[in-house]
Amino acid sequence: QLQLQESGPGLVKPSETLSLTCTVSGGSISSSSYYWGWIRQSPGKGLEWIGSINYSGNTYYNPSLKSRLTISVDTSKNQFSLKLTSVTAADTAAYYCARHSGAGMWSDYWGRGTLVTVSS
Amino acid sequence: EIVLTQSPATLSLSPGERATLSCRASQSISTYLAWYQQKPGQAPRLLIYDASNRATGIPARFSGSGSGTDFTLTISSLEPEDFAVYYCQQPTPTFGGGTRVEIK
């Protein structure tokens, strides 16, 4: 059974960089059939797609976050990562990693999510 | 940029009733639409993909329909565990604003 697990600091100071890693187990991140993505949810709000990457490093990002965002993949560790620079309180959210399948890019496997709070 | 609009924002129903949720896209997305259920403190769960295909393990009371710009998620008879927030998603993959199904 495929599992995804987010890891990283739960507290980040304003203007600093938010860094998270998603570790994939029970399957290979190197399959050409999938993209791997990050999605966040501010407290009490809806879902916001952040960006996605495939095994060869092809990325596409939410235009509203693109200038601050880097997503990378490490196939040797079966992991992909998120870096978001210059964070503010508006970046406080639960961050989820997920696997995207098919042309419709539906997310069929999700991590449990990790809450990141931006505060001094 | 394709925008998804979900309606209603909140649906108040009793167990056993039928729920009909709507998702409208600002331009045609063929049948590339997915539906998710989210309960408090949990990650979303995929219910429907490609507009009408149930994901693995999803009960038959959940069904999806539509194509182009207008889509519907139907829950034929609400069970207590179905009271949750539902989101639609198009291939970007961006999401609609959600519909909360609450107990009346």
Chai-1 contact restraints between the chains, C-beta under 6 A:
chainA,res_idxA,chainB,res_idxB,connection_type,confidence,min_distance_angstrom,max_distance_angstrom,comment,restraint_id
A,G46,B,G97,contact,1.0,0.0,6.0,A-B,restraint_1
A,G46,B,G98,contact,1.0,0.0,6.0,A-B,restraint_2
A,L47,B,Y87,contact,1.0,0.0,6.0,A-B,restraint_3
A,L47,B,F95,contact,1.0,0.0,6.0,A-B,restraint_4
A,W49,B,P93,contact,1.0,0.0,6.0,A-B,restraint_5
A,W49,B,T94,contact,1.0,0.0,6.0,A-B,restraint_6
A,Y96,B,A43,contact,1.0,0.0,6.0,A-B,restraint_7
A,G104,B,Y32,contact,1.0,0.0,6.0,A-B,restraint_8
A,G104,B,A34,contact,1.0,0.0,6.0,A-B,restraint_9
A,G104,B,Y49,contact,1.0,0.0,6.0,A-B,restraint_10
A,G104,B,D50,contact,1.0,0.0,6.0,A-B,restraint_11
A,G104,B,P91,contact,1.0,0.0,6.0,A-B,restraint_12
A,M105,B,P91,contact,1.0,0.0,6.0,A-B,restraint_13
A,M105,B,P93,contact,1.0,0.0,6.0,A-B,restraint_14
A,W106,B,A34,contact,1.0,0.0,6.0,A-B,restraint_15
A,W106,B,L46,contact,1.0,0.0,6.0,A-B,restraint_16
A,W106,B,Y49,contact,1.0,0.0,6.0,A-B,restraint_17
A,D108,B,L46,contact,1.0,0.0,6.0,A-B,restraint_18
A,W110,B,A43,contact,1.0,0.0,6.0,A-B,restraint_19
A,R112,B,A43,contact,1.0,0.0,6.0,A-B,restraint_20
A,G113,B,A43,contact,1.0,0.0,6.0,A-B,restraint_21
